[in-house]
């Protein structure tokens, strides 16, 4: 029998020890003679035909199949989190949503802290029993892993690095490998022959490079190469013979004025964050209801190819230099904005955004050895309808648009399944 039927993975505690079983009801149609044990990922567990009355810690639906008399169940996936054991770090709301999507598809998804990646057959994974209740249970090795280590510092931690190397050594596929560096991404886009989509940029912040770009453009952005949510971004606009400098820190925008180049450079040096910056020419963006806006585009890999899952618009707030919602921006419908600005040509502009996003995603993925499974992009559109690449994020935050968020969860499970199947061949 190849057609999968439904079963349950059950964890039972007895004598201080938790044991995993595969439960199969008599109605499942699998003869008991087919075997009393089943393979789940890399381990073999007992098959039971009645649920114990006491000691059940956790239950999870699964798919069961029999091939040449051998029972197997699964699939089993993990979300890689930072931290130690029960104090694992990451967005637990997102973990909960991913696990719930897996449950709806009978795929077991558990949270795997980096310090729980081991060489043994059984690993310690975390599952949610209720609000705020995450408990550890013995889990098989995952067949594929979704990396959601929540920030760059934790990604660089030796335990995280060791965990990712261990997954590679065990031939367990994982995505995504780490966070992007803006300067590297700009170089990838340029080298792929896609620089027509990239505003003029300099991959390092220096006085000569800044002076050069300011002499060619009315405004420029200075962006930390490893920044997020706009923190540390600066925008400089020429104002007659002087300059206006806006600095975004801790979700507040501060404005300064300089009457010439030298005091401007001193202001930049004073307010920049530690670390590297890139410089990028400011593109005159389309406006919606009087305010500049840009597009947030979510892309995922489906069956080996990149596809646009969805896009939304972020409209700038009244006193900010970015469109990020946490910094005062607001959400708008992409179709409404495109129709409002371009009328009947809106669909053509929309397709141009998609085409550019997919081309850039393919170039970035190729640079990272095809190890990416999703990314989001910030894309601007000018008055002529041309798209402009601003930045890409390897670990997208939750999209506020419910339909995009729901589709993204399904896409994560689809890609995990694809990776698992590819490795099993």
C-alpha positions as CSV (number, residue, x, y, z in Angstrom):
1,X,0.0,0.0,0.0
2,X,1.5,3.3,-1.1
3,X,-1.5,5.7,-0.5
4,X,-0.9,7.4,2.9
5,X,-3.5,7.1,5.6
6,X,-3.9,9.1,8.8
7,X,-2.2,8.3,12.1
8,X,-0.9,10.1,15.1
9,X,2.5,10.6,16.7
10,X,2.1,10.3,20.5
11,X,4.5,11.0,23.3
12,X,3.9,9.2,26.5
13,X,5.6,9.8,29.8
14,X,6.2,6.8,32.1
15,X,8.7,6.5,35.0
16,X,10.2,9.9,34.2
17,X,10.9,9.0,30.6
18,X,9.0,10.3,27.5
19,X,8.6,7.7,24.7
20,X,7.3,8.4,21.2
21,X,4.9,6.0,19.5
22,X,2.9,5.8,16.2
23,X,-0.8,5.3,16.9
24,X,-2.9,3.6,14.2
25,X,-6.6,3.0,14.7
26,X,-8.1,-0.2,13.4
27,X,-10.1,1.9,10.9
28,X,-6.8,3.0,9.2
29,X,-6.8,-0.2,7.2
30,X,-3.2,-1.2,8.0
31,X,-3.0,-4.8,9.1
32,X,-1.3,-5.3,12.5
33,X,0.7,-8.0,10.8
34,X,2.3,-5.4,8.7
35,X,4.7,-4.8,11.6
36,X,4.8,-3.5,15.2
37,X,7.3,-0.7,14.5
38,X,7.4,2.2,12.1
39,X,10.1,4.5,10.7
40,X,9.7,8.2,11.4
41,X,12.5,10.2,9.8
42,X,15.8,8.6,11.1
43,X,14.3,6.6,14.0
44,X,12.1,3.5,14.5
45,X,9.2,3.7,17.0
46,X,6.7,1.2,18.3
47,X,3.2,1.1,16.7
48,X,0.3,1.1,19.1
49,X,-3.4,0.6,18.3
50,X,-4.9,2.1,21.5
51,X,-4.1,5.5,23.1
52,X,-2.8,5.1,26.6
53,X,-5.2,6.4,29.3
54,X,-2.5,8.1,31.2
55,X,0.8,9.8,30.6
56,X,0.1,11.3,27.2
57,X,2.3,14.4,26.8
58,X,1.7,15.4,23.2
59,X,-0.2,14.2,20.1
60,X,0.3,15.2,16.5
61,X,-1.4,14.0,13.3
62,X,0.8,12.4,10.7
63,X,0.6,10.5,7.4
64,X,1.3,6.8,7.4
65,X,2.2,4.5,4.5
66,X,3.3,0.9,4.1
67,X,5.7,-0.2,1.4
68,X,6.9,-3.8,1.1
69,X,5.6,-4.4,4.6
70,X,7.5,-1.5,6.2
71,X,5.5,1.3,7.9
72,X,6.7,4.9,7.7
73,X,5.2,8.1,9.0
74,X,6.0,11.8,8.6
75,X,7.2,14.2,7.5
76,X,9.2,15.8,10.3
77,X,10.6,19.3,10.1
78,X,12.2,21.8,12.5
79,X,12.4,25.6,12.9
80,X,15.9,26.6,14.0
81,X,15.9,29.0,16.9
82,X,18.7,30.7,18.8
83,X,19.5,30.4,22.5
84,X,19.7,27.6,25.0
85,X,16.9,25.0,25.5
86,X,13.7,26.4,26.9
87,X,14.9,29.9,26.7
88,X,15.2,29.7,22.9
89,X,15.0,33.0,21.1
90,X,12.8,34.0,18.2
91,X,9.3,35.2,17.3
92,X,7.3,32.5,19.1
93,X,4.1,33.8,17.5
94,X,5.7,32.9,14.1
95,X,6.9,29.6,15.4
96,X,3.3,28.8,16.6
97,X,1.9,29.8,13.2
98,X,4.4,27.6,11.3
99,X,3.7,24.6,13.6
100,X,0.0,25.1,13.2
101,X,0.3,25.1,9.4
102,X,2.3,21.9,9.6
103,X,-0.4,20.3,11.8
104,X,-3.1,21.2,9.3
105,X,-1.0,19.3,6.7
106,X,-0.1,16.4,9.1
107,X,3.5,17.5,9.0
108,X,5.2,17.5,12.5
109,X,7.2,20.8,13.0
110,X,9.1,21.4,16.2
111,X,11.3,24.3,17.4
112,X,15.0,23.3,17.5
113,X,17.3,25.6,19.6
114,X,20.8,25.7,18.2
115,X,22.3,24.0,21.3
116,X,20.0,21.0,20.7
117,X,21.5,20.0,17.4
118,X,23.3,16.8,18.2
119,X,25.0,13.8,16.6
120,X,22.6,11.3,18.2
121,X,19.5,9.8,16.7
122,X,17.1,11.6,19.1
123,X,17.1,15.4,19.5
124,X,15.3,17.6,22.0
125,X,12.6,19.7,20.3
126,X,10.1,22.1,21.7
127,X,6.3,22.0,21.1
128,X,3.6,24.3,22.4
129,X,1.0,22.8,24.8
130,X,-0.9,26.1,25.4
131,X,-0.4,29.8,25.9
132,X,3.2,30.3,27.0
133,X,3.7,26.6,27.5
134,X,6.5,25.2,25.4
135,X,7.8,21.8,26.5
136,X,10.7,19.6,25.4
137,X,10.1,16.2,24.0
138,X,12.4,13.7,22.2
139,X,12.1,14.2,18.5
140,X,13.5,12.4,15.4
141,X,16.0,14.4,13.4
142,X,14.2,16.8,11.0
143,X,14.1,16.0,7.3
144,X,14.6,19.7,6.6
145,X,15.1,22.8,8.6
146,X,13.8,26.4,8.4
147,X,16.4,28.8,9.8
148,X,14.7,31.6,11.9
149,X,17.6,32.7,14.1
150,X,16.3,36.2,14.9
151,X,19.2,38.5,14.4
152,X,22.7,38.9,13.1
153,X,24.5,38.8,16.4
154,X,22.9,35.5,17.4
155,X,23.5,34.1,13.9
156,X,27.2,34.7,14.4
157,X,27.3,33.1,17.8
158,X,29.6,30.1,17.9
159,X,26.8,27.8,19.0
160,X,24.7,28.8,16.0
161,X,27.6,28.4,13.6
162,X,28.4,25.0,15.0
163,X,24.7,24.0,14.7
164,X,24.6,25.0,11.0
165,X,27.8,23.1,10.3
166,X,26.4,20.0,12.1
167,X,23.3,20.1,9.9
168,X,25.4,20.2,6.8
169,X,27.6,17.3,8.1
170,X,24.4,15.2,8.7
171,X,23.1,16.1,5.2
172,X,20.0,17.8,6.6
173,X,18.9,20.5,4.2
174,X,18.2,23.9,5.7
175,X,17.2,27.4,4.5
176,X,18.1,30.3,4.8
177,X,21.8,30.4,5.6
178,X,22.0,33.9,7.1
179,X,21.4,37.6,6.9
180,X,22.2,39.7,3.9
181,X,24.8,42.5,3.7
182,X,23.5,45.4,1.7
183,X,26.8,46.1,0.0
184,X,27.2,42.4,-1.0
185,X,23.6,42.4,-2.4
186,X,24.3,45.6,-4.5
187,X,27.4,44.0,-5.9
188,X,25.4,40.8,-6.8
189,X,22.8,42.8,-8.6
190,X,25.4,44.8,-10.5
191,X,27.5,41.8,-11.5
192,X,24.3,40.0,-12.7
193,X,23.8,42.7,-15.3
194,X,20.7,44.0,-13.4
195,X,22.3,47.4,-12.4
196,X,19.6,49.2,-14.5
197,X,17.3,48.4,-11.5
198,X,19.8,49.7,-8.9
199,X,20.0,53.4,-8.0
200,X,23.5,54.7,-8.2
201,X,25.3,53.4,-5.2
202,X,28.6,53.3,-3.4
203,X,29.3,50.3,-1.3
204,X,31.3,52.1,1.4
205,X,30.6,55.4,3.1
206,X,33.5,57.8,2.6
207,X,33.8,61.6,2.1
208,X,34.8,61.4,-1.6
209,X,32.0,58.9,-2.5
210,X,29.4,60.9,-0.6
211,X,30.5,64.1,-2.3
212,X,30.4,62.5,-5.7
213,X,26.9,61.2,-5.3
214,X,25.6,64.4,-3.8
215,X,27.0,66.3,-6.8
216,X,24.9,64.1,-9.1
217,X,21.6,63.7,-7.2
218,X,19.3,65.9,-5.2
219,X,19.2,63.4,-2.4
220,X,20.9,60.3,-1.1
221,X,20.4,57.7,1.5
222,X,23.1,56.4,3.9
223,X,22.2,52.9,5.0
224,X,23.9,50.6,7.6
225,X,24.9,47.4,5.7
226,X,23.5,45.2,8.4
227,X,20.6,47.4,9.5
228,X,16.9,46.6,10.0
229,X,13.6,48.5,10.3
230,X,15.4,51.6,9.2
231,X,17.4,52.1,12.4
232,X,20.5,54.3,11.6
233,X,19.4,55.3,8.1
234,X,20.2,58.9,7.1
235,X,18.9,60.9,4.2
236,X,20.7,64.0,2.8
237,X,18.9,66.5,0.5
238,X,20.5,69.5,-1.1
239,X,18.8,72.7,0.0
240,X,20.1,75.5,-2.2
241,X,23.8,75.8,-1.3
242,X,23.3,73.8,2.0
243,X,22.1,70.4,3.0
244,X,19.3,68.9,5.1
245,X,20.2,65.8,7.1
246,X,17.5,63.5,8.5
247,X,18.6,60.7,10.9
248,X,16.3,57.9,11.9
249,X,17.2,56.3,15.3
250,X,15.0,54.4,17.7
251,X,11.9,55.1,15.4
252,X,12.4,58.8,15.7
253,X,13.5,61.1,13.0
254,X,15.9,64.0,13.8
255,X,16.6,66.8,11.3
256,X,19.8,68.8,11.1
257,X,21.0,71.6,8.7
258,X,24.5,72.3,7.3
259,X,25.3,75.3,5.2
260,X,28.2,73.7,3.4
261,X,30.0,70.4,2.8
262,X,32.4,70.3,5.7
263,X,29.8,70.8,8.5
264,X,27.6,68.2,6.7
265,X,30.4,65.6,6.8
266,X,31.0,66.3,10.5
267,X,27.2,65.7,11.2
268,X,27.3,62.5,9.2
269,X,30.3,61.2,11.2
270,X,28.7,62.2,14.5
271,X,25.4,60.4,13.8
272,X,26.4,57.3,11.9
273,X,26.1,54.0,13.7
274,X,29.2,51.8,14.2
275,X,29.9,49.6,11.2
276,X,29.8,49.9,7.5
277,X,27.3,52.0,5.5
278,X,26.3,52.1,1.8
279,X,25.3,55.2,-0.1
280,X,22.4,55.1,-2.5
281,X,20.8,57.8,-4.7
282,X,17.3,58.7,-3.6
283,X,14.8,57.8,-6.3
284,X,11.8,60.1,-6.7
285,X,9.0,57.7,-5.7
286,X,5.4,57.7,-6.8
287,X,3.0,59.3,-4.3
288,X,-0.2,57.9,-2.9
289,X,-2.6,60.4,-1.2
290,X,0.2,62.9,-1.2
291,X,2.9,60.8,0.4
292,X,5.8,58.8,-1.1
293,X,5.4,55.0,-1.1
294,X,7.2,51.9,-2.0
295,X,6.5,48.2,-2.4
296,X,7.2,45.2,-0.1
297,X,7.4,42.1,-2.2
298,X,7.5,38.5,-0.8
299,X,9.1,35.9,-2.9
300,X,9.4,32.1,-2.2
301,X,10.9,29.3,-4.1
302,X,8.4,26.8,-5.5
303,X,9.5,23.7,-7.2
304,X,12.9,25.1,-7.7
305,X,11.8,28.4,-9.2
306,X,11.1,31.8,-7.6
307,X,7.6,33.2,-7.5
308,X,6.1,36.4,-6.2
309,X,3.8,35.4,-3.3
310,X,2.3,38.8,-2.8
311,X,3.1,42.5,-2.5
312,X,1.9,45.4,-0.4
313,X,2.5,49.1,-0.3
314,X,4.0,51.0,2.6
315,X,3.2,54.7,2.6
316,X,5.6,57.1,4.4
317,X,4.4,58.8,7.6
318,X,4.5,62.6,8.2
319,X,7.9,62.8,9.8
320,X,10.1,60.0,8.7
321,X,12.5,59.1,5.9
322,X,11.4,55.5,5.4
323,X,8.1,53.8,4.8
324,X,8.5,51.2,7.5
325,X,5.2,50.7,9.5
326,X,7.0,50.7,12.9
327,X,8.5,54.1,12.0
328,X,5.1,55.7,11.2
329,X,4.4,54.3,7.8
330,X,1.0,52.8,6.8
331,X,-0.2,50.0,4.7
332,X,-2.0,50.4,1.4
333,X,-3.2,48.0,-1.3
334,X,-0.8,47.5,-4.2
335,X,-3.6,47.3,-6.8
336,X,-5.3,50.5,-5.4
337,X,-2.0,52.4,-5.5
338,X,-1.1,51.3,-9.0
339,X,-4.6,52.0,-10.4
340,X,-4.6,55.4,-8.7
341,X,-1.2,56.4,-10.1
342,X,-1.1,54.7,-13.5
343,X,-4.7,53.9,-14.3
344,X,-4.9,51.3,-17.1
345,X,-1.1,50.9,-17.2
346,X,-1.1,49.7,-13.6
347,X,-1.0,46.1,-14.6
348,X,2.0,46.6,-16.8
349,X,3.8,48.3,-14.0
350,X,2.9,45.5,-11.6
351,X,4.3,42.9,-14.0
352,X,7.5,44.9,-14.3
353,X,7.9,44.9,-10.5
354,X,7.4,41.1,-10.5
355,X,9.8,40.5,-13.3
356,X,12.5,42.6,-11.7
357,X,12.0,40.9,-8.3
358,X,12.3,37.4,-9.7
359,X,15.4,38.3,-11.7
360,X,17.1,39.8,-8.6
361,X,16.0,36.8,-6.5
362,X,17.5,34.4,-9.0
363,X,20.8,36.3,-9.0
364,X,21.0,36.5,-5.2
365,X,20.1,32.8,-4.8
366,X,22.8,31.8,-7.3
367,X,25.4,33.7,-5.3
368,X,24.4,31.9,-2.1
369,X,24.6,28.5,-3.8
370,X,20.8,28.0,-4.2
371,X,20.4,27.7,-0.4
372,X,17.6,30.4,-0.2
373,X,14.0,29.6,0.0
374,X,12.4,33.0,0.6
375,X,13.1,36.6,0.7
376,X,11.4,40.0,0.8
377,X,12.4,43.0,-1.2
378,X,11.8,46.8,-0.9
379,X,11.1,48.1,-4.4
380,X,10.4,51.6,-5.5
381,X,8.5,52.8,-8.6
382,X,9.1,56.1,-10.3
383,X,6.6,58.3,-12.1
384,X,7.5,56.6,-15.4
385,X,6.5,53.2,-13.9
386,X,10.1,51.9,-13.8
387,X,10.9,49.6,-10.8
388,X,14.0,50.2,-8.6
389,X,15.7,47.7,-6.3
390,X,16.3,49.1,-2.8
391,X,17.1,46.1,-0.6
392,X,16.4,42.4,0.0
393,X,15.8,40.6,3.3
394,X,16.7,37.0,3.7
395,X,14.4,36.4,6.7
396,X,11.2,38.4,6.0
397,X,9.2,39.7,8.9
398,X,5.5,38.8,9.0
399,X,3.5,40.5,6.3
400,X,0.6,42.5,7.7
401,X,-1.6,41.5,4.8
402,X,-3.4,38.3,6.0
403,X,-3.6,36.6,2.6
404,X,0.1,37.1,2.0
405,X,1.0,35.8,5.5
406,X,-1.2,32.7,5.0
407,X,0.3,31.9,1.6
408,X,3.8,32.4,3.0
409,X,3.2,29.8,5.7
410,X,2.0,27.3,3.1
411,X,5.1,28.1,1.0
412,X,7.5,27.5,3.9
413,X,6.0,24.0,4.4
414,X,6.1,23.4,0.6
415,X,9.8,24.2,0.4
416,X,10.6,22.1,3.4
417,X,8.9,19.2,1.7
418,X,10.8,19.8,-1.5
419,X,14.1,19.9,0.3
420,X,13.3,16.7,2.2
421,X,12.3,14.8,-1.0
422,X,15.4,16.0,-2.8
423,X,17.6,14.7,-0.1
424,X,15.7,11.4,0.1
425,X,16.4,10.5,-3.5
